[in-house]
Amino acid sequence: MRSFSLGMLELDDPRLAPELAALIACNVTSEAYSEFKIGNWRTVVLWNTSGRDNNGLIAGGEVTARPTPWAQSFDYLNELIEQTFDVSRLRLARAHVLEDGVLIPHRDFLELAPDEPRWCRLHLPIATTSACLHSEEDSVFHMRRGEVWFLDASLTHSACNSGVTPRVSLCLDFALGDAAIETLVVDRDRLRPTTPVVIAREPLDRQFRAGLRSLAKLINRANYREVLNFLARVHFYKAVDINEFFTWIVELASAAGDRELITKMDGFVQFLRYDRNMYQRYAL
């Protein structure tokens, strides 16, 4: 896989604890990219280029991100970001709070112009459990608390929390350009090496595949979101490439014979995987 861990940070638990509690309780959230989320997934915007609390959209250009009005009171988290990363290239910083939910498989940065400098996404979990997993193409892995990860969001990826304990991860988007990913960490001595936790999964056998095909007898316009929720999680415990998700949702809609559902799933695959315009939404 192209995603990798840059190393582990030591977090200051006494200073982090009250700010972590505030993030989990926060109701000033962004609905940007809600099409990609199923379950209890909330996004708190910490830094952006607009200065508006709930603006969690990526945006091109050379404007450097700064703390949102709501997040200016987070002394420790802002210090952590400023002392660890090159904030001159930071364009967006969010805290993703996930409880019993899943991120629909998709690719990011599709909406950026071809001449836009290359973007890069780093993740830093500040609260997590073993029930929280990430994925990229045919790999599944666990990001540990305090571990700084480069996530290649240009590839198909996802995340899930199969438990109820909140996972909170800082998600930082940078305009990287031609520089090396490692240059985004300004004090690399703070990071200690780690060995990534890659998840072993059981085979996807014929019986399970037959069960997936049988969903065509059940899927309809009233329940397709529940079917998407199930299908988006399969690759986290079965050894199958994440991109199979797109094949499944189109094939099931086709087998069900519902023309409106077929059109919706075809459009959704296009939106998730191939082509999006800036600020485009999709009515799931």
C-alpha positions, 0 to 999 in steps of 0.5 A: 500500500502507498499509505504509511506511518511517519512515526509516533508522537507522545501526546500530553494526556492532561492537556489533551483530555479537556480538548478531546472531551470538547471535540466529542461533545461539539455540535459545531460540525461540518456537513461537507462530504456527508455523502461519504458517511454512514452512521455516527460520523461528525466533522469538527473544523479546526483550521481552514482558509475561510475562517468560518467554523463549519466550512470543511470543504477543501479549496484550491489556491495559496491561502494558508489555513488558520484556526477557526473562531471556535477552535482558537480556544484549543491551546494544546491542539493548536500548539501540537499542529503548529509545532509538529507540522509545516502550517505554511502549507496547511489548507484544512485541518479537521477532527473526525469523530466516529462512533459506530459508522463507516466511510463509503469507499471513495477517492479524494481530491478529484475536484481539484484543477489539474494545475493545482499543486499536489495535495497530501493528507496526514492523519493523527488519531488522538483517541481510538480502539482496536475496533477502528480500522482504515483501508486502502485498495486491498489493504486494511490497517489500524492507526494507533493513537499518536501515530502520524500517517500519510493516507494516500487519499487519491486511491480508494480508501475507507474507515470504520468504527465497529464499536461505540467508543468514539474514535477521534482523528486529526485529518490535515490536508496540505498543498505539498507540490513537488516536496517530499511528504516527510517535509510536512513534519517540521520536527521529525525528532519528535517522532519515534519509529513504529511498525504498522498494524496491518490486519489479516482478513479471512478469505471471501469464499463462494458461499459469501459471494452467493450471499452478496448476490442474493441481496438483489432480491432485497434491495430497493429504494427504501433500504439501499442505504442499509445495503450500502452500509453493509457492503462498505464494511465487507472488505474490513473483515474479508480479503477483498479489494475495496473497489469490489464495492463499486461493482457490487452496488451496480450489479445489485441494482441491475439485478433488482431491475429498478431503473431509478436505482440503477441510475442512482448507483451508476451516478454514485460510483462516478461521483465517488471514484472517477469525477467530481466538480468543486463543491458538487454534492450527491443526493444519496 
